[in-house]
């Protein structure tokens, strides 16, 4: 039955344009071509079943595809024969590699944390550190605790032995990395023990050496940092350290070398004593004056490097004569 001015399929029916069309000239919808899925070519065969026409059109498609690829070969967003953009497989491969590396790093970190926890649990407590320090001083006939550490000696010791002492957690990660690198490159031990580790060595592992001993000293150093204040650690260190010439402890060394208490030490004297803890017998300024002065100069240069004194102050301090006494190390009740 007619609807309006036109019958279905008759003149005026808007569907007539879709029903009656010439397939040789009418454009095909996007994606229905027999050639490249990314382009519509006007010479595509409308009926894929027509083998001859399809072959001809396929050849034309290949030629057009090759021309287009040659013209736009520099563009990274041009798809290849499989329909993929050139950069995407490489991106996927790169992300896979990055994910694997990240997983490996996380696994190593977890293993490191577990190993650290196990070593920390196996390392003995440091609560008896003051008792051990007292026992060492008693064996050397030195009073414990000794006199307070003078600021000049503390600054000199920290500058030359462990300049990150006031900020590190008992162990210097940078120094450990430097020592590891020196071992790998064959340059030898560059030094990396903190004052905490040196104190742990004097209290818990005297005379011992080896990798396992060094690991133990690291763990003990961390526990000393957790258990005692910086001032207490410095005082214990100064009380048990050997300064050469038979002097044990800062009080005995100050009195024996210079005839004064730690509070009365001058800058060159404090620098000299701080330089003795690494080689107390070899750098003894009474037995080896030149070597003792060389250690003094080294400590003064470290004080300049850490910003504690100026170069002019270091030069003036080194120009002073060391008033060496060489006494018994006892009987000094105050500054000179």
Secondary structure, DSSP 8 states (H G I E B T S, - for coil): --BTTB-TTSTT-TTHHHHS--TTTS---TT--SS-TT---TT--S-TT-HHHHHHHHHHHHHHHHHHHHHTTT-TTSB-TTS-BTTHHHHHHHHHHHHHHHHHHHHHHHHHHHHHHHHHHHS---TTHHHHHHHHHHHTT--SS-S---HHHHHHHHHHH-TTTTTSSSS-HHHHHHHHHHHHHT--------HHHHHHHHHH-TT--SHHHHHHHHHHHHHHHHHS-HHHHHHHHHHH-B-STT-BSHHHHHHHHHSS-GGG--HHHHHHHHTTSSSTTTT-TTT-HHHHHHHHHHHHHHHHHTTSS-HHHHHHHHTS--------S----S--
